[in-house]
Amino acid sequence: MSIYKPKRSPYYHFDIQERGHRFHGSTGCKTRREAEAYQAIEREKAKAQVKAMQRARTSLLIDEVAARLWDERAKHDAAAEATSTNLARLVEYFGKTKSLTDIDHSAARKMVAWRRGHHIKGRPDAPLISPATVNRSVIEVLQRLFTFAKAEGATFEHEPKWGELMLDEPEERVRELQDDEAAAIEAAIRDDYAPFFDFVRASGLRQNECITLRWSEVNFGTRQIVRLGKGGRRVTFPITDSIREILFPLQGQHPDFVFTYISAYNALGRVRGQRYPLSISGTKSAWRRIRARSGVQDFRFHDFRHDFGTKLLRDTGNLKLVQKAMNHSKITSTLRYAHVMDEDVANAIEAIAKSRNKSRTTARKVI
């Protein structure tokens, strides 16, 4: 361990050797006393990092932990493209050489503040991203990195307090598509995108579950779609007659993916007139154009799922059935659609009141 001042630097530098690992850099201090105090702090950090590395028996640099997480688990996510983007965002923010042992609650709070200042991409009014997006895109992703490292054997003395970091999310609204709005959207959809949007409305599956649907997950014989959904849960969806009418004609358009589009340009390695699998970013761009052409206001892509759940509950009155159809792990998620049963509740209350009034009238006549 040493403190020294390079000839071309106004600052003292430190050089620490800890159990075969070297830690060195600038202290940012111009006096030796301040530099020694800084080095003492770095020495404690080095001890903690080496201790965690020895327990994990592997590197805890955020870039390398993210790479291992991706190779072993994340690339199999239902929304792997989004996971890759979120991991890359964290690595870029902290820097490839940042160790997870150096990311404490204070560092995580600064990350959250940084992410909250971002705007939604591709929107003309460019509003700030929602608290839910902050939670899903950075906080939960960073927590997943820590969880993965701990599963490898690492321990963290100053792990962020995840519950305190999570932002409050407003109760998710449920938006139902009206008949005239549905007609306007349908008229604005490009022909090659029409099967995809028909399937989204008819299935109620999540956006990523629809975009990445593969033929290997579609079985016309058993009349089932079986794949991994949100949270790695197994999703089984029936191929009804209407779903079959959408999917069956698409066979042969692509060997792996069900939904494709026809490239309009010779760019980015694509040939005009040929079909390519849909992507999350491409589908989002297409949806923005469709919504603008249709003139439908205040309707997000995810609202197709809400529209499906609302209509299914209204037609069946069966919350457990809707829960299963929408692959909700908890019935509380399905209860957001319970408002559609308000009319039934009102009718039942009115029926009870009328029954009581009838009984009272009959009793008076007898007296």
Long-range contacts (C-beta under 8 A, 24 or more apart in sequence): 1-39, 1-43, 3-27, 3-32, 3-35, 3-36, 3-39, 11-35, 14-38, 14-39, 14-42, 16-42, 16-43, 16-46, 18-43, 18-46, 18-47, 18-50, 19-50, 19-54, 21-46, 21-49, 21-50, 21-53, 23-49, 45-101, 45-102, 48-101, 48-157, 49-99, 49-101, 49-102, 51-155, 52-100, 52-101, 52-154, 52-155, 52-156, 53-154, 55-153, 55-154, 55-155, 56-149, 56-152, 56-153, 56-154, 57-152, 57-153, 58-152, 60-99, 60-100, 60-101, 60-149, 60-154, 61-96, 61-97, 61-98, 61-99, 61-100, 62-90, 62-91, 62-94, 62-95, 62-96, 62-98, 62-99, 62-100, 62-103, 62-145, 63-91, 63-96, 63-97, 65-100, 65-145, 65-148, 65-149, 66-90, 66-91, 66-145, 68-148, 68-152, 69-144, 69-145, 69-148, 73-148, 76-228, 77-232, 78-206, 78-208, 78-209, 78-212, 78-227, 78-228, 78-229, 78-230, 78-232, 79-208, 79-212, 79-230, 79-280, 80-212, 81-279, 81-280, 81-281, 82-208, 82-280, 83-141, 86-136, 86-137, 86-138, 86-141, 87-141, 87-145, 89-137, 89-138, 90-138, 90-141, 90-142, 90-145, 100-145, 100-146, 100-149, 100-154, 100-156, 101-156, 101-157, 101-158, 103-142, 103-160, 104-158, 104-159, 104-160, 105-158, 105-159, 105-160, 105-161, 105-164, 105-165, 107-160, 108-139, 108-142, 108-160, 108-165, 109-160, 109-165, 111-138, 111-142, 112-138, 112-139, 112-165, 112-167, 116-167, 122-284, 122-285, 122-288, 123-288, 130-169, 131-167, 131-168, 131-169, 131-170, 132-167, 132-169, 134-167, 135-166, 135-167, 135-169, 139-165, 139-166, 139-167, 171-336, 172-336, 174-306, 174-309, 174-310, 174-336, 174-337, 174-339, 175-298, 175-299, 175-300, 175-303, 175-306, 175-307, 176-306, 176-307, 176-310, 176-311, 177-299, 177-303, 177-304, 177-307, 181-294, 181-296, 181-299, 184-294, 184-295, 184-296, 185-290, 185-291, 185-294, 185-296, 187-294, 188-289, 188-290, 188-291, 188-293, 188-294, 189-290, 190-261, 190-286, 190-290, 192-260, 192-261, 192-262, 192-275, 193-261, 193-286, 193-290, 195-246, 195-247, 195-249, 195-250, 195-259, 196-259, 196-278, 196-283, 197-290, 197-304, 198-246, 199-243, 199-246, 199-247, 199-259, 200-304, 201-304, 201-307, 201-308, 202-240, 202-242, 202-243, 202-246, 202-308, 203-237, 203-243, 203-308, 204-304, 204-305, 204-308, 204-309, 204-312, 204-325, 204-326, 205-229, 205-235, 205-237, 205-305, 205-327, 206-230, 206-302, 206-305, 207-280, 207-283, 207-301, 207-302, 208-280, 209-235, 210-259, 211-259, 211-278, 211-279, 211-280, 211-283, 212-257, 213-257, 213-258, 213-259, 214-256, 214-257, 214-258, 215-251, 215-255, 215-256, 215-257, 215-258, 216-256, 218-247, 218-258, 220-244, 220-247, 220-248, 229-327, 230-327, 231-329, 233-327, 233-329, 235-327, 237-325, 261-286, 306-337, 309-334, 309-337, 310-337, 310-340, 313-337, 313-338, 313-340, 313-341, 314-340, 314-341, 317-341, 317-344
